[in-house]
Amino acid sequence: MRVVAPLILALFLLLGLRFSSIAQETEKKLLEIKIQTSAQCGMCKTRIEKAMAYEKGVKSATLDTKDAVLTVEYKNWKTTAEDIRKAISLVGYDADTIPADAKAYGKLPACCKKPDDPAHKEMEE
């Protein structure tokens, strides 16, 4: 009986470690979010998608220019949805409830400005 107790304890410890590593693996996963932006045109699409390519933890980002929604697939253990929204803001665009950084917005081309901005001009084709 004295030999069996340590073996049972060792078995429980090994099982506990295994379940712990399984739990950690399931927490590390790719998540997808959709973010409403203030993007206006193809130049906006290029600018935002390029910025997301440099954002830590972002696996992919695609902007639908028709509805200005950015779909981002990201590693939840490397970044957060809030960090992604802040990164979009720092490029000069609104990201859901986070407004565009004023300095970055000021540097955007006229076609990328918001339609209610007097500086906004439609892109010439």
N, CA, C and O atoms as a Tinker XYZ file with bonds, in Angstrom:
   500  protein
     1  N      0.818000   -1.198000    0.000000    73     2
     2  CA     0.000000    0.000000    0.000000    64     1     3
     3  C      0.862000    1.262000    0.000000    63     2     4     5
     4  O      0.476000    2.279000   -0.577000    81     3
     5  N      2.030000    1.197000    0.647000    73     3     6
     6  CA     2.923000    2.353000    0.700000    64     5     7
     7  C      3.497000    2.684000   -0.674000    63     6     8     9
     8  O      3.785000    3.851000   -0.940000    81     7
     9  N      3.667000    1.730000   -1.530000    73     7    10
    10  CA     4.201000    1.945000   -2.870000    64     9    11
    11  C      3.105000    2.461000   -3.805000    63    10    12    13
    12  O      3.386000    3.251000   -4.705000    81    11
    13  N      1.892000    2.032000   -3.605000    73    11    14
    14  CA     0.781000    2.379000   -4.478000    64    13    15
    15  C      0.413000    3.860000   -4.342000    63    14    16    17
    16  O      0.122000    4.507000   -5.348000    81    15
    17  N      0.419000    4.403000   -3.144000    73    15    18
    18  CA     0.023000    5.798000   -2.929000    64    17    19
    19  C      0.904000    6.770000   -3.723000    63    18    20    21
    20  O      0.358000    7.653000   -4.385000    81    19
    21  N      2.246000    6.654000   -3.690000    73    19    22
    22  CA     3.074000    7.560000   -4.491000    64    21    23
    23  C      2.836000    7.383000   -5.994000    63    22    24    25
    24  O      2.896000    8.357000   -6.744000    81    23
    25  N      2.571000    6.170000   -6.434000    73    23    26
    26  CA     2.305000    5.939000   -7.856000    64    25    27
    27  C      1.003000    6.609000   -8.283000    63    26    28    29
    28  O      0.930000    7.211000   -9.355000    81    27
    29  N     -0.006000    6.503000   -7.454000    73    27    30
    30  CA    -1.289000    7.139000   -7.762000    64    29    31
    31  C     -1.118000    8.661000   -7.783000    63    30    32    33
    32  O     -1.649000    9.340000   -8.662000    81    31
    33  N     -0.381000    9.184000   -6.817000    73    31    34
    34  CA    -0.119000   10.627000   -6.774000    64    33    35
    35  C      0.629000   11.079000   -8.035000    63    34    36    37
    36  O      0.289000   12.107000   -8.620000    81    35
    37  N      1.635000   10.322000   -8.449000    73    35    38
    38  CA     2.397000   10.655000   -9.653000    64    37    39
    39  C      1.500000   10.618000  -10.888000    63    38    40    41
    40  O      1.624000   11.462000  -11.775000    81    39
    41  N      0.602000    9.645000  -10.943000    73    39    42
    42  CA    -0.320000    9.533000  -12.068000    64    41    43
    43  C     -1.240000   10.753000  -12.133000    63    42    44    45
    44  O     -1.457000   11.311000  -13.208000    81    43
    45  N     -1.774000   11.160000  -10.996000    73    43    46
    46  CA    -2.640000   12.345000  -10.961000    64    45    47
    47  C     -1.889000   13.612000  -11.379000    63    46    48    49
    48  O     -2.442000   14.467000  -12.070000    81    47
    49  N     -0.633000   13.726000  -10.960000    73    47    50
    50  CA     0.172000   14.883000  -11.347000    64    49    51
    51  C      0.403000   14.909000  -12.860000    63    50    52    53
    52  O      0.291000   15.963000  -13.486000    81    51
    53  N      0.717000   13.774000  -13.435000    73    51    54
    54  CA     0.922000   13.705000  -14.886000    64    53    55
    55  C     -0.356000   14.043000  -15.644000    63    54    56    57
    56  O     -0.323000   14.776000  -16.633000    81    55
    57  N     -1.478000   13.508000  -15.181000    73    55    58
    58  CA    -2.754000   13.810000  -15.830000    64    57    59
    59  C     -3.091000   15.294000  -15.700000    63    58    60    61
    60  O     -3.599000   15.906000  -16.639000    81    59
    61  N     -2.810000   15.861000  -14.546000    73    59    62
    62  CA    -3.071000   17.281000  -14.332000    64    61    63
    63  C     -2.248000   18.154000  -15.263000    63    62    64    65
    64  O     -2.756000   19.129000  -15.818000    81    63
    65  N     -0.971000   17.807000  -15.437000    73    63    66
    66  CA    -0.117000   18.561000  -16.353000    64    65    67
    67  C     -0.617000   18.446000  -17.792000    63    66    68    69
    68  O     -0.601000   19.425000  -18.538000    81    67
    69  N     -1.054000   17.263000  -18.176000    73    67    70
    70  CA    -1.551000   17.058000  -19.545000    64    69    71
    71  C     -2.812000   17.892000  -19.786000    63    70    72    73
    72  O     -2.932000   18.549000  -20.820000    81    71
    73  N     -3.746000   17.869000  -18.841000    73    71    74
    74  CA    -4.972000   18.651000  -19.003000    64    73    75
    75  C     -4.677000   20.145000  -19.012000    63    74    76    77
    76  O     -5.352000   20.909000  -19.702000    81    75
    77  N     -3.685000   20.559000  -18.260000    73    75    78
    78  CA    -3.294000   21.959000  -18.235000    64    77    79
    79  C     -2.754000   22.388000  -19.591000    63    78    80    81
    80  O     -3.101000   23.464000  -20.079000    81    79
    81  N     -1.910000   21.563000  -20.210000    73    79    82
    82  CA    -1.360000   21.922000  -21.522000    64    81    83
    83  C     -2.449000   21.909000  -22.592000    63    82    84    85
    84  O     -2.395000   22.711000  -23.524000    81    83
    85  N     -3.427000   21.025000  -22.480000    73    83    86
    86  CA    -4.548000   21.003000  -23.427000    64    85    87
    87  C     -5.356000   22.283000  -23.285000    63    86    88    89
    88  O     -5.766000   22.872000  -24.285000    81    87
    89  N     -5.588000   22.718000  -22.055000    73    87    90
    90  CA    -6.352000   23.949000  -21.821000    64    89    91
    91  C     -5.616000   25.150000  -22.418000    63    90    92    93
    92  O     -6.247000   26.028000  -23.006000    81    91
    93  N     -4.301000   25.198000  -22.274000    73    91    94
    94  CA    -3.532000   26.304000  -22.833000    64    93    95
    95  C     -3.574000   26.297000  -24.353000    63    94    96    97
    96  O     -3.651000   27.354000  -24.978000    81    95
    97  N     -3.523000   25.105000  -24.954000    73    95    98
    98  CA    -3.580000   25.003000  -26.410000    64    97    99
    99  C     -4.920000   25.492000  -26.942000    63    98   100   101
   100  O     -4.961000   26.143000  -27.986000    81    99
   101  N     -6.007000   25.197000  -26.258000    73    99   102
   102  CA    -7.316000   25.619000  -26.750000    64   101   103
   103  C     -7.518000   27.123000  -26.576000    63   102   104   105
   104  O     -8.310000   27.722000  -27.302000    81   103
   105  N     -6.823000   27.737000  -25.634000    73   103   106
   106  CA    -6.923000   29.183000  -25.457000    64   105   107
   107  C     -6.191000   29.922000  -26.569000    63   106   108   109
   108  O     -6.571000   31.038000  -26.924000    81   107
   109  N     -5.145000   29.313000  -27.123000    73   107   110
   110  CA    -4.383000   29.922000  -28.210000    64   109   111
   111  C     -5.072000   29.579000  -29.519000    63   110   112   113
   112  O     -4.934000   28.468000  -30.031000    81   111
   113  N     -5.810000   30.534000  -30.054000    73   111   114
   114  CA    -6.478000   30.273000  -31.319000    64   113   115
   115  C     -6.602000   31.553000  -32.122000    63   114   116   117
   116  O     -6.430000   32.658000  -31.606000    81   115
   117  N     -6.903000   31.376000  -33.392000    73   115   118
   118  CA    -7.132000   32.522000  -34.254000    64   117   119
   119  C     -8.561000   33.001000  -34.071000    63   118   120   121
   120  O     -9.498000   32.203000  -34.032000    81   119
   121  N     -8.714000   34.303000  -33.961000    73   119   122
   122  CA   -10.038000   34.904000  -33.853000    64   121   123
   123  C    -10.260000   35.797000  -35.068000    63   122   124   125
   124  O     -9.313000   36.247000  -35.712000    81   123
   125  N    -11.523000   36.041000  -35.364000    73   123   126
   126  CA   -11.864000   36.929000  -36.465000    64   125   127
   127  C    -12.788000   38.015000  -35.957000    63   126   128   129
   128  O    -13.750000   37.749000  -35.237000    81   127
   129  N    -12.482000   39.241000  -36.342000    73   127   130
   130  CA   -13.351000   40.369000  -35.991000    64   129   131
   131  C    -13.657000   41.167000  -37.248000    63   130   132   133
   132  O    -12.897000   41.158000  -38.217000    81   131
   133  N    -14.765000   41.841000  -37.205000    73   131   134
   134  CA   -15.155000   42.756000  -38.273000    64   133   135
   135  C    -15.227000   44.143000  -37.661000    63   134   136   137
   136  O    -15.899000   44.356000  -36.652000    81   135
   137  N    -14.528000   45.083000  -38.280000    73   135   138
   138  CA   -14.418000   46.439000  -37.749000    64   137   139
   139  C    -14.952000   47.416000  -38.790000    63   138   140   141
   140  O    -14.510000   47.418000  -39.939000    81   139
   141  N    -15.905000   48.242000  -38.379000    73   139   142
   142  CA   -16.435000   49.294000  -39.256000    64   141   143
   143  C    -15.420000   50.426000  -39.299000    63   142   144   145
   144  O    -15.038000   50.957000  -38.257000    81   143
   145  N    -14.984000   50.796000  -40.491000    73   143   146
   146  CA   -13.998000   51.857000  -40.642000    64   145   147
   147  C    -14.612000   53.049000  -41.375000    63   146   148   149
   148  O    -15.768000   53.007000  -41.796000    81   147
   149  N    -13.833000   54.089000  -41.516000    73   147   150
   150  CA   -14.266000   55.258000  -42.281000    64   149   151
   151  C    -13.593000   55.286000  -43.652000    63   150   152   153
   152  O    -13.473000   56.348000  -44.264000    81   151
   153  N    -13.159000   54.133000  -44.131000    73   151   154
   154  CA   -12.484000   54.040000  -45.428000    64   153   155
   155  C    -13.417000   54.466000  -46.550000    63   154   156   157
   156  O    -14.629000   54.265000  -46.473000    81   155
   157  N    -12.840000   55.061000  -47.603000    73   155   158
   158  CA   -13.626000   55.605000  -48.708000    64   157   159
   159  C    -13.323000   54.966000  -50.062000    63   158   160   161
   160  O    -14.209000   54.878000  -50.912000    81   159
   161  N    -12.091000   54.522000  -50.274000    73   159   162
   162  CA   -11.703000   54.132000  -51.631000    64   161   163
   163  C    -10.643000   53.033000  -51.622000    63   162   164   165
   164  O    -10.289000   52.493000  -50.574000    81   163
   165  N    -10.154000   52.724000  -52.801000    73   163   166
   166  CA    -9.114000   51.711000  -52.950000    64   165   167
   167  C     -7.807000   52.104000  -52.287000    63   166   168   169
   168  O     -7.068000   51.246000  -51.804000    81   167
   169  N     -7.517000   53.412000  -52.262000    73   167   170
   170  CA    -6.301000   53.865000  -51.581000    64   169   171
   171  C     -6.406000   53.599000  -50.080000    63   170   172   173
   172  O     -5.423000   53.236000  -49.434000    81   171
   173  N     -7.597000   53.784000  -49.542000    73   171   174
   174  CA    -7.831000   53.488000  -48.121000    64   173   175
   175  C     -7.592000   51.998000  -47.862000    63   174   176   177
   176  O     -6.933000   51.615000  -46.896000    81   175
   177  N     -8.138000   51.183000  -48.742000    73   175   178
   178  CA    -7.998000   49.728000  -48.626000    64   177   179
   179  C     -6.521000   49.342000  -48.571000    63   178   180   181
   180  O     -6.102000   48.582000  -47.698000    81   179
   181  N     -5.745000   49.868000  -49.503000    73   179   182
   182  CA    -4.314000   49.565000  -49.555000    64   181   183
   183  C     -3.615000   50.022000  -48.279000    63   182   184   185
   184  O     -2.811000   49.289000  -47.702000    81   183
   185  N     -3.928000   51.232000  -47.851000    73   183   186
   186  CA    -3.274000   51.813000  -46.672000    64   185   187
   187  C     -3.586000   50.998000  -45.407000    63   186   188   189
   188  O     -2.681000   50.693000  -44.630000    81   187
   189  N     -4.849000   50.651000  -45.201000    73   187   190
   190  CA    -5.251000   49.928000  -43.989000    64   189   191
   191  C     -4.703000   48.501000  -44.009000    63   190   192   193
   192  O     -4.151000   48.038000  -43.011000    81   191
   193  N     -4.849000   47.805000  -45.127000    73   191   194
   194  CA    -4.362000   46.425000  -45.207000    64   193   195
   195  C     -2.848000   46.359000  -45.030000    63   194   196   197
   196  O     -2.341000   45.425000  -44.409000    81   195
   197  N     -2.127000   47.332000  -45.564000    73   195   198
   198  CA    -0.673000   47.367000  -45.389000    64   197   199
   199  C     -0.311000   47.579000  -43.923000    63   198   200   201
   200  O      0.597000   46.933000  -43.400000    81   199
   201  N     -1.027000   48.485000  -43.266000    73   199   202
   202  CA    -0.771000   48.735000  -41.837000    64   201   203
   203  C     -1.028000   47.483000  -41.013000    63   202   204   205
   204  O     -0.288000   47.193000  -40.073000    81   203
   205  N     -2.067000   46.744000  -41.357000    73   203   206
   206  CA    -2.394000   45.521000  -40.616000    64   205   207
   207  C     -1.341000   44.431000  -40.834000    63   206   208   209
   208  O     -1.125000   43.590000  -39.961000    81   207
   209  N     -0.689000   44.449000  -41.993000    73   207   210
   210  CA     0.368000   43.470000  -42.264000    64   209   211
   211  C      1.545000   43.637000  -41.304000    63   210   212   213
   212  O      2.269000   42.681000  -41.028000    81   211
   213  N      1.729000   44.850000  -40.802000    73   211   214
   214  CA     2.820000   45.118000  -39.866000    64   213   215
   215  C      2.382000   45.016000  -38.400000    63   214   216   217
   216  O      3.207000   45.142000  -37.495000    81   215
   217  N      1.120000   44.795000  -38.177000    73   215   218
   218  CA     0.598000   44.724000  -36.807000    64   217   219
   219  C      0.864000   43.341000  -36.216000    63   218   220   221
   220  O      0.499000   42.322000  -36.804000    81   219
   221  N      1.495000   43.318000  -35.061000    73   219   222
   222  CA     1.845000   42.065000  -34.401000    64   221   223
   223  C      0.589000   41.230000  -34.129000    63   222   224   225
   224  O     -0.391000   41.727000  -33.575000    81   223
   225  N      0.635000   39.967000  -34.524000    73   223   226
   226  CA    -0.456000   39.035000  -34.246000    64   225   227
   227  C     -1.527000   38.959000  -35.316000    63   226   228   229
   228  O     -2.371000   38.064000  -35.274000    81   227
   229  N     -1.515000   39.874000  -36.276000    73   227   230
   230  CA    -2.527000   39.853000  -37.335000    64   229   231
   231  C     -2.084000   38.880000  -38.419000    63   230   232   233
   232  O     -0.994000   38.997000  -38.977000    81   231
   233  N     -2.953000   37.920000  -38.701000    73   231   234
   234  CA    -2.646000   36.928000  -39.731000    64   233   235
   235  C     -3.126000   37.402000  -41.098000    63   234   236   237
   236  O     -2.419000   37.241000  -42.092000    81   235
   237  N     -4.318000   37.985000  -41.156000    73   235   238
   238  CA    -4.834000   38.508000  -42.421000    64   237   239
   239  C     -5.807000   39.643000  -42.148000    63   238   240   241
   240  O     -6.427000   39.718000  -41.087000    81   239
   241  N     -5.923000   40.520000  -43.132000    73   239   242
   242  CA    -6.849000   41.653000  -43.024000    64   241   243
   243  C     -7.331000   41.997000  -44.424000    63   242   244   245
   244  O     -6.534000   42.186000  -45.343000    81   243
   245  N     -8.655000   42.076000  -44.573000    73   243   246
   246  CA    -9.247000   42.404000  -45.865000    64   245   247
   247  C    -10.335000   43.448000  -45.664000    63   246   248   249
   248  O    -11.257000   43.263000  -44.869000    81   247
   249  N    -10.210000   44.542000  -46.394000    73   247   250
   250  CA   -11.195000   45.614000  -46.309000    64   249   251
   251  C    -12.158000   45.513000  -47.482000    63   250   252   253
   252  O    -11.738000   45.471000  -48.639000    81   251
   253  N    -13.436000   45.475000  -47.180000    73   251   254
   254  CA   -14.477000   45.529000  -48.194000    64   253   255
   255  C    -14.811000   47.005000  -48.379000    63   254   256   257
   256  O    -15.440000   47.612000  -47.513000    81   255
   257  N    -14.394000   47.585000  -49.505000    73   255   258
   258  CA   -14.579000   49.024000  -49.710000    64   257   259
   259  C    -16.044000   49.408000  -49.891000    63   258   260   261
   260  O    -16.414000   50.561000  -49.671000    81   259
   261  N    -16.875000   48.455000  -50.290000    73   259   262
   262  CA   -18.294000   48.760000  -50.488000    64   261   263
   263  C    -18.968000   49.151000  -49.178000    63   262   264   265
   264  O    -19.723000   50.122000  -49.133000    81   263
   265  N    -18.700000   48.403000  -48.115000    73   263   266
   266  CA   -19.322000   48.715000  -46.824000    64   265   267
   267  C    -18.319000   49.208000  -45.779000    63   266   268   269
   268  O    -18.694000   49.453000  -44.633000    81   267
   269  N    -17.050000   49.355000  -46.162000    73   267   270
   270  CA   -15.977000   49.864000  -45.296000    64   269   271
   271  C    -15.747000   49.008000  -44.052000    63   270   272   273
   272  O    -15.368000   49.524000  -43.001000    81   271
   273  N    -15.976000   47.708000  -44.176000    73   271   274
   274  CA   -15.764000   46.797000  -43.048000    64   273   275
   275  C    -14.456000   46.034000  -43.258000    63   274   276   277
   276  O    -14.231000   45.420000  -44.301000    81   275
   277  N    -13.613000   46.092000  -42.245000    73   275   278
   278  CA   -12.341000   45.379000  -42.263000    64   277   279
   279  C    -12.508000   44.070000  -41.503000    63   278   280   281
   280  O    -12.917000   44.065000  -40.342000    81   279
   281  N    -12.189000   42.962000  -42.161000    73   279   282
   282  CA   -12.222000   41.653000  -41.518000    64   281   283
   283  C    -10.789000   41.274000  -41.188000    63   282   284   285
   284  O     -9.933000   41.212000  -42.070000    81   283
   285  N    -10.538000   41.021000  -39.911000    73   283   286
   286  CA    -9.187000   40.731000  -39.440000    64   285   287
   287  C     -9.163000   39.377000  -38.747000    63   286   288   289
   288  O     -9.981000   39.089000  -37.872000    81   287
   289  N     -8.215000   38.560000  -39.157000    73   287   290
   290  CA    -7.966000   37.296000  -38.473000    64   289   291
   291  C     -6.671000   37.494000  -37.682000    63   290   292   293
   292  O     -5.646000   37.879000  -38.244000    81   291
   293  N     -6.727000   37.230000  -36.375000    73   291   294
   294  CA    -5.569000   37.519000  -35.542000    64   293   295
   295  C     -5.355000   36.455000  -34.470000    63   294   296   297
   296  O     -6.258000   35.691000  -34.130000    81   295
   297  N     -4.138000   36.432000  -33.955000    73   295   298
   298  CA    -3.746000   35.490000  -32.903000    64   297   299
   299  C     -4.068000   36.140000  -31.562000    63   298   300   301
   300  O     -3.481000   37.158000  -31.194000    81   299
   301  N     -5.004000   35.541000  -30.842000    73   299   302
   302  CA    -5.473000   36.155000  -29.603000    64   301   303
   303  C     -4.419000   36.181000  -28.500000    63   302   304   305
   304  O     -4.594000   36.891000  -27.509000    81   303
   305  N     -3.356000   35.446000  -28.640000    73   303   306
   306  CA    -2.309000   35.463000  -27.620000    64   305   307
   307  C     -1.222000   36.489000  -27.953000    63   306   308   309
   308  O     -0.288000   36.675000  -27.174000    81   307
   309  N     -1.340000   37.151000  -29.099000    73   307   310
   310  CA    -0.352000   38.158000  -29.470000    64   309   311
   311  C     -0.910000   39.574000  -29.522000    63   310   312   313
   312  O     -0.158000   40.540000  -29.389000    81   311
   313  N     -2.223000   39.710000  -29.714000    73   311   314
   314  CA    -2.830000   41.039000  -29.799000    64   313   315
   315  C     -4.296000   40.958000  -29.381000    63   314   316   317
   316  O     -4.831000   39.876000  -29.139000    81   315
   317  N     -4.916000   42.096000  -29.304000    73   315   318
   318  CA    -6.332000   42.151000  -28.936000    64   317   319
   319  C     -7.101000   42.936000  -29.991000    63   318   320   321
   320  O     -6.516000   43.664000  -30.793000    81   319
   321  N     -8.400000   42.780000  -29.979000    73   319   322
   322  CA    -9.255000   43.538000  -30.899000    64   321   323
   323  C     -9.082000   45.035000  -30.661000    63   322   324   325
   324  O     -9.075000   45.818000  -31.611000    81   323
   325  N     -8.945000   45.429000  -29.419000    73   323   326
   326  CA    -8.774000   46.844000  -29.085000    64   325   327
   327  C     -7.461000   47.392000  -29.650000    63   326   328   329
   328  O     -7.426000   48.516000  -30.150000    81   327
   329  N     -6.392000   46.612000  -29.573000    73   327   330
   330  CA    -5.106000   47.042000  -30.140000    64   329   331
   331  C     -5.207000   47.202000  -31.654000    63   330   332   333
   332  O     -4.613000   48.118000  -32.223000    81   331
   333  N     -5.950000   46.326000  -32.301000    73   331   334
   334  CA    -6.135000   46.412000  -33.751000    64   333   335
   335  C     -6.904000   47.681000  -34.103000    63   334   336   337
   336  O     -6.553000   48.383000  -35.051000    81   335
   337  N     -7.950000   47.972000  -33.339000    73   335   338
   338  CA    -8.720000   49.201000  -33.578000    64   337   339
   339  C     -7.835000   50.446000  -33.405000    63   338   340   341
   340  O     -7.917000   51.389000  -34.192000    81   339
   341  N     -7.000000   50.434000  -32.377000    73   339   342
   342  CA    -6.092000   51.570000  -32.151000    64   341   343
   343  C     -5.114000   51.731000  -33.310000    63   342   344   345
   344  O     -4.801000   52.852000  -33.709000    81   343
   345  N     -4.630000   50.615000  -33.849000    73   343   346
   346  CA    -3.697000   50.663000  -34.979000    64   345   347
   347  C     -4.377000   51.269000  -36.205000    63   346   348   349
   348  O     -3.756000   52.038000  -36.938000    81   347
   349  N     -5.636000   50.932000  -36.433000    73   347   350
   350  CA    -6.390000   51.515000  -37.555000    64   349   351
   351  C     -6.534000   53.021000  -37.349000    63   350   352   353
   352  O     -6.376000   53.808000  -38.283000    81   351
   353  N     -6.831000   53.402000  -36.130000    73   351   354
   354  CA    -6.968000   54.824000  -35.802000    64   353   355
   355  C     -5.682000   55.584000  -36.091000    63   354   356   357
   356  O     -5.719000   56.706000  -36.595000    81   355
   357  N     -4.551000   54.977000  -35.773000    73   355   358
   358  CA    -3.258000   55.637000  -35.977000    64   357   359
   359  C     -2.892000   55.763000  -37.454000    63   358   360   361
   360  O     -1.956000   56.485000  -37.801000    81   359
   361  N     -3.623000   55.066000  -38.325000    73   359   362
   362  CA    -3.415000   55.201000  -39.770000    64   361   363
   363  C     -4.272000   56.351000  -40.305000    63   362   364   365
   364  O     -4.042000   56.836000  -41.412000    81   363
   365  N     -5.263000   56.786000  -39.514000    73   363   366
   366  CA    -6.085000   57.919000  -39.906000    64   365   367
   367  C     -7.548000   57.601000  -40.142000    63   366   368   369
   368  O     -8.272000   58.420000  -40.710000    81   367
   369  N     -7.996000   56.435000  -39.720000    73   367   370
   370  CA    -9.377000   56.007000  -39.966000    64   369   371
   371  C    -10.100000   55.692000  -38.660000    63   370   372   373
   372  O     -9.488000   55.260000  -37.684000    81   371
   373  N    -11.410000   55.915000  -38.659000    73   371   374
   374  CA   -12.237000   55.488000  -37.536000    64   373   375
   375  C    -12.244000   53.960000  -37.511000    63   374   376   377
   376  O    -12.173000   53.316000  -38.558000    81   375
   377  N    -12.329000   53.394000  -36.329000    73   375   378
   378  CA   -12.393000   51.949000  -36.167000    64   377   379
   379  C    -13.452000   51.657000  -35.107000    63   378   380   381
   380  O    -13.184000   51.737000  -33.908000    81   379
   381  N    -14.656000   51.317000  -35.564000    73   379   382
   382  CA   -15.812000   51.155000  -34.683000    64   381   383
   383  C    -15.999000   52.452000  -33.894000    63   382   384   385
   384  O    -16.254000   53.500000  -34.487000    81   383
   385  N    -15.878000   52.396000  -32.580000    73   383   386
   386  CA   -16.115000   53.590000  -31.763000    64   385   387
   387  C    -14.859000   54.432000  -31.531000    63   386   388   389
   388  O    -14.936000   55.505000  -30.933000    81   387
   389  N    -13.714000   53.959000  -31.996000    73   387   390
   390  CA   -12.466000   54.705000  -31.806000    64   389   391
   391  C    -12.286000   55.667000  -32.980000    63   390   392   393
   392  O    -12.205000   55.233000  -34.128000    81   391
   393  N    -12.222000   56.965000  -32.701000    73   391   394
   394  CA   -12.067000   57.935000  -33.794000    64   393   395
   395  C    -10.655000   57.915000  -34.374000    63   394   396   397
   396  O     -9.698000   57.510000  -33.715000    81   395
   397  N    -10.554000   58.356000  -35.603000    73   395   398
   398  CA    -9.254000   58.450000  -36.270000    64   397   399
   399  C     -8.340000   59.410000  -35.522000    63   398   400   401
   400  O     -8.786000   60.434000  -35.004000    81   399
   401  N     -7.083000   59.074000  -35.473000    73   399   402
   402  CA    -6.078000   59.972000  -34.910000    64   401   403
   403  C     -6.049000   61.228000  -35.780000    63   402   404   405
   404  O     -5.876000   61.138000  -36.995000    81   403
   405  N     -6.214000   62.377000  -35.171000    73   403   406
   406  CA    -6.345000   63.642000  -35.906000    64   405   407
   407  C     -5.128000   63.939000  -36.784000    63   406   408   409
   408  O     -5.276000   64.381000  -37.923000    81   407
   409  N     -3.942000   63.699000  -36.261000    73   407   410
   410  CA    -2.725000   63.982000  -37.025000    64   409   411
   411  C     -2.632000   63.068000  -38.248000    63   410   412   413
   412  O     -2.309000   63.527000  -39.343000    81   411
   413  N     -2.911000   61.789000  -38.065000    73   411   414
   414  CA    -2.855000   60.836000  -39.177000    64   413   415
   415  C     -3.952000   61.128000  -40.195000    63   414   416   417
   416  O     -3.723000   61.044000  -41.402000    81   415
   417  N     -5.146000   61.472000  -39.707000    73   415   418
   418  CA    -6.252000   61.804000  -40.603000    64   417   419
   419  C     -5.904000   63.011000  -41.474000    63   418   420   421
   420  O     -6.234000   63.040000  -42.659000    81   419
   421  N     -5.249000   63.985000  -40.896000    73   419   422
   422  CA    -4.858000   65.183000  -41.631000    64   421   423
   423  C     -3.911000   64.905000  -42.784000    63   422   424   425
   424  O     -3.855000   65.678000  -43.741000    81   423
   425  N     -3.164000   63.806000  -42.703000    73   423   426
   426  CA    -2.204000   63.455000  -43.752000    64   425   427
   427  C     -2.828000   62.620000  -44.879000    63   426   428   429
   428  O     -2.170000   62.353000  -45.884000    81   427
   429  N     -4.087000   62.210000  -44.719000    73   427   430
   430  CA    -4.734000   61.387000  -45.745000    64   429   431
   431  C     -4.987000   62.200000  -47.008000    63   430   432   433
   432  O     -5.211000   63.408000  -46.931000    81   431
   433  N     -4.954000   61.547000  -48.177000    73   431   434
   434  CA    -5.312000   62.241000  -49.421000    64   433   435
   435  C     -6.774000   62.682000  -49.382000    63   434   436   437
   436  O     -7.558000   62.145000  -48.599000    81   435
   437  N     -7.146000   63.644000  -50.211000    73   435   438
   438  CA    -8.506000   64.192000  -50.210000    64   437   439
   439  C     -9.572000   63.129000  -50.458000    63   438   440   441
   440  O    -10.664000   63.211000  -49.896000    81   439
   441  N     -9.271000   62.130000  -51.293000    73   439   442
   442  CA   -10.274000   61.103000  -51.580000    64   441   443
   443  C    -10.508000   60.182000  -50.386000    63   442   444   445
   444  O    -11.520000   59.484000  -50.330000    81   443
   445  N     -9.594000   60.176000  -49.447000    73   443   446
   446  CA    -9.715000   59.309000  -48.269000    64   445   447
   447  C    -10.372000   60.018000  -47.078000    63   446   448   449
   448  O    -10.667000   59.390000  -46.061000    81   447
   449  N    -10.592000   61.300000  -47.210000    73   447   450
   450  CA   -11.252000   62.057000  -46.137000    64   449   451
   451  C    -12.723000   61.662000  -46.072000    63   450   452   453
   452  O    -13.285000   61.162000  -47.047000    81   451
   453  N    -13.333000   61.888000  -44.928000    73   451   454
   454  CA   -14.750000   61.566000  -44.741000    64   453   455
   455  C    -15.610000   62.457000  -45.632000    63   454   456   457
   456  O    -15.272000   63.620000  -45.851000    81   455
   457  N    -16.720000   61.924000  -46.148000    73   455   458
   458  CA   -17.567000   62.692000  -47.068000    64   457   459
   459  C    -18.065000   64.030000  -46.510000    63   458   460   461
   460  O    -18.297000   64.965000  -47.275000    81   459
   461  N    -18.230000   64.130000  -45.189000    73   459   462
   462  CA   -18.711000   65.390000  -44.615000    64   461   463
   463  C    -17.582000   66.393000  -44.348000    63   462   464   465
   464  O    -17.834000   67.502000  -43.878000    81   463
   465  N    -16.349000   66.005000  -44.646000    73   463   466
   466  CA   -15.195000   66.885000  -44.496000    64   465   467
   467  C    -15.092000   67.764000  -45.737000    63   466   468   469
   468  O    -15.091000   67.248000  -46.855000    81   467
   469  N    -15.004000   69.101000  -45.561000    73   467   470
   470  CA   -14.890000   69.995000  -46.723000    64   469   471
   471  C    -13.660000   69.685000  -47.605000    63   470   472   473
   472  O    -13.648000   70.017000  -48.790000    81   471
   473  N    -12.648000   69.057000  -47.030000    73   471   474
   474  CA   -11.445000   68.718000  -47.799000    64   473   475
   475  C    -11.626000   67.465000  -48.650000    63   474   476   477
   476  O    -10.759000   67.141000  -49.463000    81   475
   477  N    -12.751000   66.750000  -48.472000    73   475   478
   478  CA   -12.993000   65.508000  -49.218000    64   477   479
   479  C    -13.245000   65.808000  -50.693000    63   478   480   481
   480  O    -14.005000   66.712000  -51.040000    81   479
   481  N    -12.600000   65.040000  -51.539000    73   479   482
   482  CA   -12.820000   65.116000  -52.977000    64   481   483
   483  C    -12.911000   63.692000  -53.503000    63   482   484   485
   484  O    -12.140000   62.818000  -53.107000    81   483
   485  N    -13.858000   63.475000  -54.394000    73   483   486
   486  CA   -13.985000   62.150000  -55.017000    64   485   487
   487  C    -12.737000   61.864000  -55.837000    63   486   488   489
   488  O    -12.141000   62.767000  -56.425000    81   487
   489  N    -12.358000   60.617000  -55.865000    73   487   490
   490  CA   -11.192000   60.197000  -56.624000    64   489   491
   491  C    -11.520000   60.290000  -58.119000    63   490   492   493
   492  O    -12.553000   59.800000  -58.574000    81   491
   493  N    -10.633000   60.918000  -58.857000    73   491   494
   494  CA   -10.854000   61.032000  -60.304000    64   493   495
   495  C    -10.460000   59.736000  -60.983000    63   494   496   497
   496  O     -9.434000   59.139000  -60.658000    81   495
   497  N    -11.270000   59.308000  -61.916000    73   495   498
   498  CA   -11.007000   58.024000  -62.588000    64   497   499
   499  C    -10.406000   58.210000  -63.929000    63   498   500
   500  O    -10.125000   57.232000  -64.621000    81   499
